[in-house]
Amino acid sequence: MNSFPPGFLWGASTAPHQIEGNNLNSDWWVQEQTVPGMEPSGDAIDSYHRYREDMTLLADAGLNSYRFGIEWARIEPLPGRFSRAELAHYRRMIETAFELGLTPVVTLHHFTTPRWFAEEGGWLGERAVERFAAYAAEATSILGGVEWVATMNEPNMLAMMTTMRRMMTAAPQATEEQAQEQWQSPTVDQDPRPQLPPPDPEIGARLVDAHHAAREIVRARTDAKVGWTVANRAFVARPGAEAKKRELEYVWEDLYLQGSIRDDFVGVQSYSSQWVSEAGIEPHPQSPDNTLVGTAYRPDAIGIALRHTAEVTGGLPILITENGIATSDDARRITYTDEALRHVSEAVDDGIDVRGYLHWSLLDNYEWGHWEPTFGLISVDRDTFARTPKPSLAWLGSVARAGDLTAVGH
Ligand code: BGC
C-alpha cells in the first residue's frame, strides 16, 4: 500500500544537549571535559538561540511535527531552585511550534541531568525518583496545549550508560589509556572497541519507577498523552538461539516496554538490527555498507522493532520517535529512509497502531562524545552556525505532503 493514515505525524527529532550548546550545568558537560577520548559539545549548533530558524526549515519542507527536549540542567540549576527564565524559554519554543503549525512532541529527559543530581548519586542516588518527579511537576507549568510528552528518552540506553559509569568509578586505578579504551559513545559500536555492557535491570527498575512517578504528574496536570521512548536493537535469532534472544530482549528492551504498558503511547527508536546466537549478541559484521557509527545498514530494523513493541505492549499506540542513519552520503539517507518507511507502512497495513514518524535527526549535531557521525536532514557550519538543508529534508517533506511513498520518487 505504501500509504499512511490521515493525521499521521511527520517530523524530525532532536535533543537539547546535542543541539543547544553550552549546557554548562549538566553532567555530560563535566564528562566531556574529563573523560579522555570524548570531544566536547561546546557551542553545539547553537539551537538554543536558533530554534525558530530550525523549526521554520522543518515546517517549510512540509513536515508537521517536531520532537525536541527541555533541559533539566537549565530548568533546575540547583536542587529545588527552578529558573523561571529557562521555563519561559522552553515555553517560547512550544509556542513557536504552534505558530508554525507543528505538533510538538516534548521530551523531559534525554540522557543529561543537572550536575548536582549526578553528585547526589545520579540515578543510583536515594532521592533520584523524588528529584525527577519534582522536576516533572515544574515542567508541567509550560506544557499547556502539548499533546505528546515523553518523560524519558531511551531509559534502556540510560541504564546501560549508568551501568558503564558505575563500572568506571569502581575501577579508579584504570590508567588514562584504559579509560580511553573504555569510553565508548552509547551509539558508536565499532570494533575494536568493547561491546556495550548490558544495562543492569536494577537500574532499569529504578528508571521505570521514575517514569511512572512523572507520568502520573503529567497526567494529573496536563491533557497530554504520556509515554517514554525505548531503543530497540531489533534482535534476530540465529537457528536455535530463540531462548537467548528472549533473555537478551528482556534485559535490553522488554523490561522498559513492560514499564510502558499503562502509558498512552510508546516511542519506538530503531536504527539497525543485530543477530543473536547462543553465545550472545553478534557484533555488527565489518562491511563497507556499515554506517558512520559502525552499525549494519538495516532499514528493516524499524519493522522488526514495531512488531516486537506491539507484541510486548499489547498494541499500545506507537510513535516512531527516532529512526535514521549516520552517513555523509545524503542519497543513501534517502534510500535508507524510503526503505524504512516501506517497512513502517507494511506494519501499519498489518494493523499496528503507528501514529507518526519522526526522523533522527533534524540537524547534524553532537553525537555524544563525537562530532563525526552525521544523522541530519540539515547540515550546520559549526563556525558560522549557517544551516544548509540537504535534499533528504525536501524528500521527507514531499512524502509527508503526499502521505504516500509511491507518489514520491527518490
Ligand atoms: C539517541 C540519540 C542519538 C541517536 C543516534 C539515540 O540513541 O536518543 O540521542 O543521537 O540515537 O545515535
Residues whose N, C-alpha, C, O or C-beta is under 5 A from the ligand:
A	BS01	BGC	A15 E154 T187
